[in-house]
Amino acid sequence: MTLAPPNVVVIGVGNEYRRDDGAGIAVARRLHERFPSKVTVLEESGEGAALINSWKGATWVLLVDAVRSGVPAGTIHRLDVRAATVPAGFFHYSTHAFSVAEAIELARSLDQLPRNLIVYGIEGGIFDAGTGLSSEVETAVEELVERAAEEVRKALKVDVGN
């Protein structure tokens, strides 16, 4: 029996014109360069309904956004959403009206989460208007691209339904 490959989706959330808030977009773009045909890569502003719709039908999703929780800029956070809820204040500095955390918890309550949903947050430091990531966040983006690429490779090789 041949198993269908998992539907893998990478979602970069953010606003590249608010400095470090563009971290999720930067990661998604770099992952798209590595997996141009095997992975669906999306860029989202973080609006809740759009996020829920973006992972509809996916079996494995990796979502990346900038966060501000008070730890040093460039810190990488990883959450397996199926194993734990997203802390309510995790994306509190986000420019999104309906936060990523709220979208995930709404999807959970509506039974609309994908089977596998990994959320990475990169601690931002500068969220002012402008372009370009701070040096700490740029370094974290590079590190996260490597880590996330390994997770994507594993997701593509396994039947995520089992």
LOTORMAR-831297 format. One record per residue (C-alpha): x, y, z; residue in one letter; residue number from 1. Coordinates in nm, 4 decimals, always signed. Layout:
BEGIN
<site xx="X" yy="Y" zz="Z" resn="a" resi="NUM"/>
...
//
This chain:
BEGIN
<site xx="+0.0000" yy="+0.0000" zz="+0.0000" resn="m" resi="1"/>
<site xx="+0.1373" yy="+0.3417" zz="-0.0957" resn="t" resi="2"/>
<site xx="+0.0626" yy="+0.6248" zz="+0.1425" resn="l" resi="3"/>
<site xx="-0.0116" yy="+0.9705" zz="+0.0107" resn="a" resi="4"/>
<site xx="+0.2488" yy="+1.2242" zz="+0.1198" resn="p" resi="5"/>
<site xx="+0.1359" yy="+1.4602" zz="+0.3948" resn="p" resi="6"/>
<site xx="+0.0059" yy="+1.8006" zz="+0.2989" resn="n" resi="7"/>
<site xx="+0.2768" yy="+2.0169" zz="+0.4571" resn="v" resi="8"/>
<site xx="+0.2110" yy="+2.3888" zz="+0.4999" resn="v" resi="9"/>
<site xx="+0.4506" yy="+2.6551" zz="+0.6281" resn="v" resi="10"/>
<site xx="+0.2895" yy="+2.9823" zz="+0.7346" resn="i" resi="11"/>
<site xx="+0.4974" yy="+3.2935" zz="+0.7925" resn="g" resi="12"/>
<site xx="+0.3030" yy="+3.5529" zz="+0.9894" resn="v" resi="13"/>
<site xx="+0.3937" yy="+3.9157" zz="+1.0227" resn="g" resi="14"/>
<site xx="+0.4518" yy="+4.2534" zz="+0.8684" resn="n" resi="15"/>
<site xx="+0.7907" yy="+4.3057" zz="+0.7058" resn="e" resi="16"/>
<site xx="+0.7421" yy="+4.6842" zz="+0.7342" resn="y" resi="17"/>
<site xx="+0.7494" yy="+4.6673" zz="+1.1166" resn="r" resi="18"/>
<site xx="+1.1097" yy="+4.5515" zz="+1.1489" resn="r" resi="19"/>
<site xx="+1.1280" yy="+4.2354" zz="+1.3660" resn="d" resi="20"/>
<site xx="+0.7592" yy="+4.1619" zz="+1.3055" resn="d" resi="21"/>
<site xx="+0.8793" yy="+4.0380" zz="+0.9650" resn="g" resi="22"/>
<site xx="+1.0661" yy="+3.7410" zz="+1.1168" resn="a" resi="23"/>
<site xx="+0.7941" yy="+3.4884" zz="+1.0323" resn="g" resi="24"/>
<site xx="+0.7779" yy="+3.6087" zz="+0.6722" resn="i" resi="25"/>
<site xx="+1.1587" yy="+3.5832" zz="+0.6433" resn="a" resi="26"/>
<site xx="+1.1586" yy="+3.2226" zz="+0.7675" resn="v" resi="27"/>
<site xx="+0.8753" yy="+3.1247" zz="+0.5324" resn="a" resi="28"/>
<site xx="+1.0509" yy="+3.2742" zz="+0.2299" resn="r" resi="29"/>
<site xx="+1.3758" yy="+3.0938" zz="+0.3064" resn="r" resi="30"/>
<site xx="+1.1943" yy="+2.7638" zz="+0.3566" resn="l" resi="31"/>
<site xx="+1.0184" yy="+2.8173" zz="+0.0236" resn="h" resi="32"/>
<site xx="+1.3609" yy="+2.8383" zz="-0.1426" resn="e" resi="33"/>
<site xx="+1.4498" yy="+2.4980" zz="+0.0079" resn="r" resi="34"/>
<site xx="+1.1193" yy="+2.3233" zz="-0.0654" resn="f" resi="35"/>
<site xx="+0.9757" yy="+2.4995" zz="-0.3722" resn="p" resi="36"/>
<site xx="+0.7478" yy="+2.2181" zz="-0.4866" resn="s" resi="37"/>
<site xx="+0.6886" yy="+1.9850" zz="-0.1893" resn="k" resi="38"/>
<site xx="+0.5612" yy="+2.2341" zz="+0.0667" resn="v" resi="39"/>
<site xx="+0.2906" yy="+2.4980" zz="+0.0510" resn="t" resi="40"/>
<site xx="+0.4370" yy="+2.8219" zz="+0.1852" resn="v" resi="41"/>
<site xx="+0.2030" yy="+3.1052" zz="+0.2778" resn="l" resi="42"/>
<site xx="+0.2547" yy="+3.4575" zz="+0.4072" resn="e" resi="43"/>
<site xx="-0.0200" yy="+3.5829" zz="+0.6358" resn="e" resi="44"/>
<site xx="-0.0835" yy="+3.9028" zz="+0.8266" resn="s" resi="45"/>
<site xx="-0.2078" yy="+3.7054" zz="+1.1251" resn="g" resi="46"/>
<site xx="-0.5785" yy="+3.7733" zz="+1.0875" resn="e" resi="47"/>
<site xx="-0.7507" yy="+3.4869" zz="+1.2692" resn="g" resi="48"/>
<site xx="-1.0039" yy="+3.3691" zz="+1.0124" resn="a" resi="49"/>
<site xx="-0.7429" yy="+3.3778" zz="+0.7362" resn="a" resi="50"/>
<site xx="-0.5054" yy="+3.1692" zz="+0.9485" resn="l" resi="51"/>
<site xx="-0.7692" yy="+2.9062" zz="+1.0190" resn="i" resi="52"/>
<site xx="-0.8525" yy="+2.8933" zz="+0.6495" resn="n" resi="53"/>
<site xx="-0.4833" yy="+2.8716" zz="+0.5502" resn="s" resi="54"/>
<site xx="-0.4277" yy="+2.5387" zz="+0.7257" resn="w" resi="55"/>
<site xx="-0.7596" yy="+2.3845" zz="+0.6224" resn="k" resi="56"/>
<site xx="-0.6966" yy="+2.0346" zz="+0.4861" resn="g" resi="57"/>
<site xx="-0.3315" yy="+2.0299" zz="+0.5888" resn="a" resi="58"/>
<site xx="-0.1937" yy="+1.7364" zz="+0.7856" resn="t" resi="59"/>
<site xx="+0.1238" yy="+1.9080" zz="+0.9092" resn="w" resi="60"/>
<site xx="+0.1638" yy="+2.2825" zz="+0.9660" resn="v" resi="61"/>
<site xx="+0.4550" yy="+2.4938" zz="+1.0816" resn="l" resi="62"/>
<site xx="+0.3643" yy="+2.8519" zz="+1.1739" resn="l" resi="63"/>
<site xx="+0.6250" yy="+3.1202" zz="+1.2516" resn="v" resi="64"/>
<site xx="+0.5621" yy="+3.4642" zz="+1.3995" resn="d" resi="65"/>
<site xx="+0.7454" yy="+3.7277" zz="+1.5999" resn="a" resi="66"/>
<site xx="+0.6680" yy="+3.7390" zz="+1.9715" resn="v" resi="67"/>
<site xx="+0.7430" yy="+3.9630" zz="+2.2648" resn="r" resi="68"/>
<site xx="+0.7416" yy="+3.7869" zz="+2.5995" resn="s" resi="69"/>
<site xx="+1.0175" yy="+3.9754" zz="+2.7769" resn="g" resi="70"/>
<site xx="+1.3124" yy="+3.7457" zz="+2.7098" resn="v" resi="71"/>
<site xx="+1.6107" yy="+3.8634" zz="+2.4998" resn="p" resi="72"/>
<site xx="+1.5549" yy="+3.9422" zz="+2.1310" resn="a" resi="73"/>
<site xx="+1.6422" yy="+3.6476" zz="+1.9113" resn="g" resi="74"/>
<site xx="+1.5176" yy="+3.3817" zz="+2.1547" resn="t" resi="75"/>
<site xx="+1.3353" yy="+3.1037" zz="+1.9693" resn="i" resi="76"/>
<site xx="+1.0244" yy="+2.9484" zz="+2.1224" resn="h" resi="77"/>
<site xx="+0.8713" yy="+2.6189" zz="+2.0005" resn="r" resi="78"/>
<site xx="+0.5206" yy="+2.4987" zz="+2.0812" resn="l" resi="79"/>
<site xx="+0.3494" yy="+2.1792" zz="+1.9746" resn="d" resi="80"/>
<site xx="-0.0067" yy="+2.3079" zz="+1.9718" resn="v" resi="81"/>
<site xx="-0.1585" yy="+1.9593" zz="+1.9922" resn="r" resi="82"/>
<site xx="+0.0300" yy="+1.8987" zz="+2.3174" resn="a" resi="83"/>
<site xx="-0.0345" yy="+2.2343" zz="+2.4866" resn="a" resi="84"/>
<site xx="-0.2315" yy="+2.5551" zz="+2.4506" resn="t" resi="85"/>
<site xx="-0.0615" yy="+2.8693" zz="+2.3306" resn="v" resi="86"/>
<site xx="-0.0128" yy="+3.1170" zz="+2.6186" resn="p" resi="87"/>
<site xx="-0.2657" yy="+3.3985" zz="+2.5734" resn="a" resi="88"/>
<site xx="-0.0070" yy="+3.6770" zz="+2.5978" resn="g" resi="89"/>
<site xx="+0.2502" yy="+3.5057" zz="+2.3758" resn="f" resi="90"/>
<site xx="+0.1714" yy="+3.7181" zz="+2.0699" resn="f" resi="91"/>
<site xx="+0.0581" yy="+4.0246" zz="+2.2661" resn="h" resi="92"/>
<site xx="+0.2918" yy="+4.2620" zz="+2.0849" resn="y" resi="93"/>
<site xx="+0.1634" yy="+4.1406" zz="+1.7522" resn="s" resi="94"/>
<site xx="+0.0194" yy="+4.3890" zz="+1.5063" resn="t" resi="95"/>
<site xx="-0.2710" yy="+4.1493" zz="+1.4488" resn="h" resi="96"/>
<site xx="-0.6104" yy="+4.2470" zz="+1.5936" resn="a" resi="97"/>
<site xx="-0.7125" yy="+3.8832" zz="+1.6478" resn="f" resi="98"/>
<site xx="-0.3930" yy="+3.7185" zz="+1.7645" resn="s" resi="99"/>
<site xx="-0.2346" yy="+3.3974" zz="+1.6454" resn="v" resi="100"/>
<site xx="-0.2969" yy="+3.2461" zz="+1.9909" resn="a" resi="101"/>
<site xx="-0.6664" yy="+3.3350" zz="+1.9727" resn="e" resi="102"/>
<site xx="-0.6954" yy="+3.1901" zz="+1.6218" resn="a" resi="103"/>
<site xx="-0.5343" yy="+2.8643" zz="+1.7324" resn="i" resi="104"/>
<site xx="-0.7549" yy="+2.8303" zz="+2.0396" resn="e" resi="105"/>
<site xx="-1.0682" yy="+2.9139" zz="+1.8374" resn="l" resi="106"/>
<site xx="-0.9707" yy="+2.6489" zz="+1.5815" resn="a" resi="107"/>
<site xx="-0.9148" yy="+2.4035" zz="+1.8673" resn="r" resi="108"/>
<site xx="-1.2637" yy="+2.4721" zz="+2.0059" resn="s" resi="109"/>
<site xx="-1.4142" yy="+2.4290" zz="+1.6570" resn="l" resi="110"/>
<site xx="-1.2132" yy="+2.1089" zz="+1.5970" resn="d" resi="111"/>
<site xx="-1.0367" yy="+2.2733" zz="+1.3020" resn="q" resi="112"/>
<site xx="-0.6731" yy="+2.2289" zz="+1.4005" resn="l" resi="113"/>
<site xx="-0.4533" yy="+2.0289" zz="+1.1660" resn="p" resi="114"/>
<site xx="-0.3302" yy="+1.6934" zz="+1.2997" resn="r" resi="115"/>
<site xx="+0.0120" yy="+1.8474" zz="+1.3582" resn="n" resi="116"/>
<site xx="+0.0673" yy="+2.2170" zz="+1.4274" resn="l" resi="117"/>
<site xx="+0.4062" yy="+2.3453" zz="+1.5374" resn="i" resi="118"/>
<site xx="+0.4353" yy="+2.7136" zz="+1.6261" resn="v" resi="119"/>
<site xx="+0.7681" yy="+2.8900" zz="+1.6413" resn="y" resi="120"/>
<site xx="+0.7959" yy="+3.2359" zz="+1.7893" resn="g" resi="121"/>
<site xx="+1.1045" yy="+3.4486" zz="+1.7455" resn="i" resi="122"/>
<site xx="+1.1451" yy="+3.7044" zz="+2.0197" resn="e" resi="123"/>
<site xx="+1.1538" yy="+4.0450" zz="+1.8554" resn="g" resi="124"/>
<site xx="+1.3197" yy="+4.3579" zz="+1.9833" resn="g" resi="125"/>
<site xx="+1.2298" yy="+4.6338" zz="+1.7353" resn="i" resi="126"/>
<site xx="+0.8729" yy="+4.6667" zz="+1.6105" resn="f" resi="127"/>
<site xx="+0.8932" yy="+5.0254" zz="+1.4834" resn="d" resi="128"/>
<site xx="+0.7977" yy="+5.1179" zz="+1.1291" resn="a" resi="129"/>
<site xx="+1.0747" yy="+5.0347" zz="+0.8864" resn="g" resi="130"/>
<site xx="+1.2328" yy="+4.7401" zz="+0.7124" resn="t" resi="131"/>
<site xx="+1.5087" yy="+4.5024" zz="+0.8064" resn="g" resi="132"/>
<site xx="+1.5404" yy="+4.2689" zz="+1.1001" resn="l" resi="133"/>
<site xx="+1.7544" yy="+4.3483" zz="+1.4033" resn="s" resi="134"/>
<site xx="+2.0821" yy="+4.1579" zz="+1.4101" resn="s" resi="135"/>
<site xx="+1.9605" yy="+3.9304" zz="+1.6942" resn="e" resi="136"/>
<site xx="+1.6450" yy="+3.8385" zz="+1.5052" resn="v" resi="137"/>
<site xx="+1.8324" yy="+3.7875" zz="+1.1767" resn="e" resi="138"/>
<site xx="+2.0607" yy="+3.5389" zz="+1.3536" resn="t" resi="139"/>
<site xx="+1.7564" yy="+3.3631" zz="+1.5019" resn="a" resi="140"/>
<site xx="+1.5904" yy="+3.3467" zz="+1.1588" resn="v" resi="141"/>
<site xx="+1.8958" yy="+3.1687" zz="+1.0166" resn="e" resi="142"/>
<site xx="+1.8992" yy="+2.9205" zz="+1.3067" resn="e" resi="143"/>
<site xx="+1.5258" yy="+2.8606" zz="+1.2850" resn="l" resi="144"/>
<site xx="+1.5392" yy="+2.7979" zz="+0.9098" resn="v" resi="145"/>
<site xx="+1.7815" yy="+2.5113" zz="+0.9771" resn="e" resi="146"/>
<site xx="+1.5692" yy="+2.3668" zz="+1.2595" resn="r" resi="147"/>
<site xx="+1.2440" yy="+2.4063" zz="+1.0678" resn="a" resi="148"/>
<site xx="+1.3899" yy="+2.2563" zz="+0.7496" resn="a" resi="149"/>
<site xx="+1.4765" yy="+1.9424" zz="+0.9465" resn="e" resi="150"/>
<site xx="+1.1213" yy="+1.9231" zz="+1.0826" resn="e" resi="151"/>
<site xx="+0.9781" yy="+1.9668" zz="+0.7325" resn="v" resi="152"/>
<site xx="+1.2045" yy="+1.6895" zz="+0.5976" resn="r" resi="153"/>
<site xx="+1.0802" yy="+1.4553" zz="+0.8694" resn="k" resi="154"/>
<site xx="+0.7168" yy="+1.5507" zz="+0.8025" resn="a" resi="155"/>
<site xx="+0.7579" yy="+1.4769" zz="+0.4323" resn="l" resi="156"/>
<site xx="+0.8990" yy="+1.1286" zz="+0.5050" resn="k" resi="157"/>
<site xx="+0.6378" yy="+1.0011" zz="+0.7475" resn="v" resi="158"/>
<site xx="+0.2682" yy="+0.9322" zz="+0.7420" resn="d" resi="159"/>
<site xx="+0.1654" yy="+1.2011" zz="+0.9898" resn="v" resi="160"/>
<site xx="-0.1725" yy="+1.0382" zz="+1.0349" resn="g" resi="161"/>
<site xx="-0.0280" yy="+0.7539" zz="+1.2445" resn="n" resi="162"/>
//
